[in-house]
């Protein structure tokens, strides 16, 4: 993957999330995906989500809590099979999504959150 591929991926990823269409979002994730996020622990009681069905459960609950969810990409980096998407969420909080891909699908991801804007 090169930076142009990573940029295209990030634009599509943000558009999928901003659509609030969970099927559209999940289409980019492998069945055996592992995702880690401190936010997940507050939503589903664990910070590590394993498998696409569990990811659907987490994100269904998360979207219900955040009806105004919106991501604005602020930067993209790439390293071999991994894309880092820096963005601001609907609250203005800085977030980085680190996504490792296999055959074009996310197999491993983590969300890393910056400080909450004052």
N, C-alpha and C positions, 0 to 999 in steps of 0.2 A: 504494500500500500504506500502510495506517495502522498504528498500534501494536498494535491488536487483531489485525489480520491477521498481523503479525510475531510476536506472542506465540503465536498458534495454530500458525504455521509452525514456530517453535522447539520447541514441545512435541512436535509430530509428528516433527520432525527427530531430536530426542533419543530418542524412543520407537523410531524406526526403527533408529538405531544400537544402542540397548540390546537390541534383538531379535537382533542379530548376523546378520540376514537381509540379505545383500548385495543381493539383488534388490529388496527393500523400500527399502533406502537409495538405490540407483541410480535407482529410479522417479522420484525428484525432481530428476534431473539431465538436461540436454539432451544430445543426441548430440554437439554441438560444444563441450562444456564445456571450460574451461581452469581448472586448479586448481594452486595453488602452495603448497608447504609445505617447510620445512627438513627435516621428518621423511621426506618422500618421497625425498630424496637418499640417505638411509641405507638405504632399503628397495629402491628401484628404480634408483638411480644418477643421478637427475635431480630437481631441485626443481620442475620444471614439467611437469605432466601434461596432455596434449592429447587430447581425445576420450573418450567414454564407455568404449570397450574398454580403453584404457590406464588409465583411472581404476579400472575393475574389477580389472585386474591388480595395481595398486598396493594397493588396499584388500583384496584377497584375501590378499596377502602380509602386509599390516599386521595384519589380524585374526588370522592364523596366529601372529603374534608376540605378540599381546595377547589371549589367550583370556578374560581377565577385564575386557575393555574395558567401561567404563561412564561415561556422561556425565550430569552433574547441571547443569542450566541455572541460572545465577546472575544473569543479566541479559540484556535484549534491547533493542536500539536499532534504529531504522528511519530510512532516508533515501531517499525516492522508491522506487526499485526495488531497494534494497539493505537487507539485514538483517544486523545484527551480533549473533551469539549468543555470550555469555560463558558459560563453563562450567568445571567442574572435571572432570578425567578420573579414571580409576580410581586413579591414583597421587597424586591431590590437587593436580595441577598445574593452574594457571590457564591457560586457552586462550581465544582469541577466534577465531571463524569468521566471516569476512566474505563474504557470499554475495550476488551480484547475480543477479536473476531476470528472465526474459523469459517471458511467457505462463505464469507459475506454476512454471517450471522453472529450476534454477540453471544459469547459463551461464558464470559466472566465480566463483571462490572462492579464498580463501587462509586458511591456518591460521597464527595468530600465537601463539607460546608464551611464557608467563611463566617465572619461575625454577622450578627443581625444588625442591620442599619439602625441607627439611633434616630 
